[in-house]
Amino acid sequence: MDLVFLHGVAAAGKLTVARALSARLHSGVLHNHLVVDALTAVFPFGSPPFVELREQFWLATFARAAAADVSLVFTFTPEATVRPGFPERARRSVEDEGGRVHFVELVVDPAEQERRIGLPSRHEVGKLTDLETLRRLRRSTVEVERPPVDLRIDTGTTTPDEAADRIIAAFDLQPVPAWEPFAS
């Protein structure tokens, strides 16, 4: 089992690259907003129950996927409500079950990030779409833990398909048979 842990700033292209990877590898995509949206329906973002349950869901999903030998692409934006040590706990949850974790940082220059932030596709899953909020977050002095980097890709100069191909080649990832999520 391989967990491709895609991380980077807002509008770096994490979900777009994750989808390109998924199409090639037939792996699932656990993108950040799946869990965030579910939990913010019940708890305020960043509240203690939100933070605790979000991490529990992430880690349990990683461990179960590794135990079942089901590869996965995960998208993650480092931010202040994530408890310190999460990347290492993610690694342990996968490696303890015999899997491998590949940390891939996606970077984009600020001008391109600002261009992307208002794109209609960002509204699809409740992503950050407000330029002033992005600029305020950039000015924040709150330190956030950055995950390790096994591979760094500039998505301002690399297409999503090229990024997916680079990730596959860097870690010798192999496609698995395609499956239907609702098949019985």
N, C-alpha and C positions, 0 to 999 in steps of 0.2 A: 504494500500500500504506500502511495505517495501522497503527501499533503503539500500542495503548492500554496504557500502562505504569501499572497500578494499584499504588499503594503505600500502606502504612499499618501501624499496630501490629497485633499479634495480635488477632483477633476484631473487626477493623474492618469485616468483610464483603467482603473482596476477592474471594474465590472466588464468593460468592453474587452479587455485582454482575457479576463476569466472566461467569458463566453467563447472567444476564439480558441482558447485552450480546450474547453469542454467539447467543442465541436470536433476537435482533432482526436481527443483522448477518450471521449464518451464518459467523462467523469462528471460528477455532480458539482454544482457551484453553490457554496454557502456564502452568500454575500451579506455584508454587514447589516443591511437594512431589513433582511428577513427577520432577524431576531429583534432588532431595535423596534421595528414597527409593531411586532407582536407584544413586546413588553410595554411600550409607551401607550398601548391601549388600556393598560391597567395601572402602571406606575409612572411617575414623572421621570424623564430622562435624567440620569445621574443620581437618582435617589438610591439609598442603600439596597432596597429590594431589587431595583432594576440592575444595579451593578453586579450584585451577587448572582441573580438568575441568568443574566446575560453570559457571564463567564461559565457558570455551571453548564448551560446549554452548549456553548462552544466546546468546552473540554469533553463533555460526555459524547458529543457528536464525533469529535476527533477520535476518541478512544474506541467507540463502537465501530466506526468506519475502519480503523486500523485492524481491529479484531476480526472484522468480516472481510478484510483485504479489499476494501472498496476505496479507490483513490478519490481525492477531493481537491477542489480549488476553493480557497478561502480568501475573501477580501477583507482588508482591515485598514482603518485609518487610526494611527496613533493619536490619542487624545487624553485629556486629563482625568476622565472618569474611569479609565481602565486601570485596574490595580497593578502596582509594580510587580514585575516578575512574570506577567502573563505570557510573553513569548517563550520563556523557558518552561512554564507549566504546559503550554501547548506542545512543545517539543517532547516533553516527558510523556504526555498522554498518548502520543503517537508511538514513540520509540518503545515505551513499555509494552506495547502490543505488537511489536515487530515491524512497525512502519518507518518511513523516512519523511523528514520535513525539509523543504527547500524554501528558504526565505528569499523572496524576490522583491526588491524595492523598485517601484515605478516612480520616476521623477519627471517633472515638467517645469519649464521656466515660468516665472510669474506672469508674464504677458500672455502666454498661451493658456495658462490656468485661468486667468481672468476672462479670456475669450470663451473658454469652454463652460464657465460656471453658469451662464444663463441659457445654455442650449436646451431646447425642449425635451430632449431625451433624459435630462437630469430630473425632470419632474416625475418620470415614470415610477420611481421607487422612493420618492420623498427625500431626495438628496438635497444638499445645500445648493441653493440657486441664487442667493442674494449676494451681490458683489460687496456691499458694505459689510456684511457679516463676515465674509471671507477676509476682507482687509482687517477687520477688528481681530479676528482669530490670528492672523499673521503677526499683529502687533503685540499679542499676548506674551507676557513674560513667564507664564506658567510652563515649567519644564515637563515634558512628556517623554516617557521611555520609548526609544526607537528599537524595533526588532532588529535582530542580526541581518546582515546582508550577504547572501551567497552569490547573488547576481543583481546588478543594477541596470535598468533599461530606461533610457530617455524616450518617453512616449511622444515628445515633441518632434523627434527626428526618426521615429520608428513606428510603422503602422501596427495596429493590433495583430494582424496576421504575422508580420515579421517578429513581433515580440513573442507571440505564442511559439513560433518555430525556434526562436533562440532559447526559450525556456526548455522546450522539449529536447533540444540538442545538448544543452548544458547539463541536464540531469539524466539523460538517456531514458526519458519517459516513454512508455509503450502504451498504445491504445488498448482498451479492453472492449469486449463485445458490447455493442449498444444495447440498452435496456429501456423498456417502457416504464415510466414511474408508476402508472396506475394499473399495470398488468397484474393479473392474479395468477 
